[in-house]
């Protein structure tokens, strides 16, 4: 019996016999799992700090709004949320005192929202969590700056492709 050295592979190259569709489906599954896991990580952080009335989707919504004043339509058009989801969560966040809302002067049907001081505290909690994770990923050598840039660039290309499929193909 002879011992064979493992074949050297170029980083990013698929293993022999693994088709593109298998890799693509695996990537889609991973993106889904990572999104759910991100929500769990945020939920755990809020449980740890004793904030139980807000859910992870609402916390991410506050994080994404940040210092801006926006409408639900703007959040939807940016691709962050679906219409009914964002409207429901904005309404809840206003009721809980995390957001101010005001009717637009030009279009009275439209409501502009911005964070209250409580909303900014939630946003800062999420921001601090993400900063700790970024530092931890680098410290543990899970990701380097060029690695995260490659991931981001690749995901943006997929996003552009999917957007084009919706706009131009169907």
Residue, then its C-alpha position, 0 to 999 in steps of 0.5 A: x500500500x502506498x501513501x499518496x500526498x493530498x493533491x494541492x488545490x488552488x484556494x476557491x477551487x471546487x473539489x473534484x467531482x463537485x458540480x457548480x449547482x451543488x456548490x451554488x445550492x450549498x451557498x444558498x443554504x449557508x446564506x439562509x442559515x447565516x441570516x437565521x444565526x445572525x438573528x439568534x446572535x442578536x437575540x442572545x445579546x439582548x437577552x444578555x443585556x436584559x432587553x426583552x421587549x424588542x426582537x432581533x429583526x426590530x433591532x436590525x431595523x433600528x441599526x440599519x436606520x441609524x441616524x437617518x430619517x426614512x420612510x417605510x418605502x425607502x427601507x423597502x426600496x433599499x432591499x432591507x425589508x418586505x413591505x408588510x414586515x417593515x410596516x408592522x415593525x415600524x409601528x411596534x417600534x413607535x409604540x414602544x418608544x424606539x422611534x419618532x414618526x411624523x407625516x411627510x409635509x409633501x405626501x401626507x400618506x407617507x410617514x417619516x421615522x427616526x430613532x428616539x434616544x432609546x432607539x439609539x441605545x438599541x442601535x449602539x448595542x447592535x453596533x457594539x456587538x458587530x464591532x466585537x465580532x469583527x475584532x474577534x473574527x480577525x483575532x481568531x484568524x477566521x477572516x482577514x480584511x482581504x477575505x471579507x472584501x472578497x466575500x462582500x464583492x462576491x455577494x454584491x455580484x450575486x445580488x446584482x445578478x438576482x436583481x437583474x433577473x427580477x427586473x429584466x428577465x421576467 
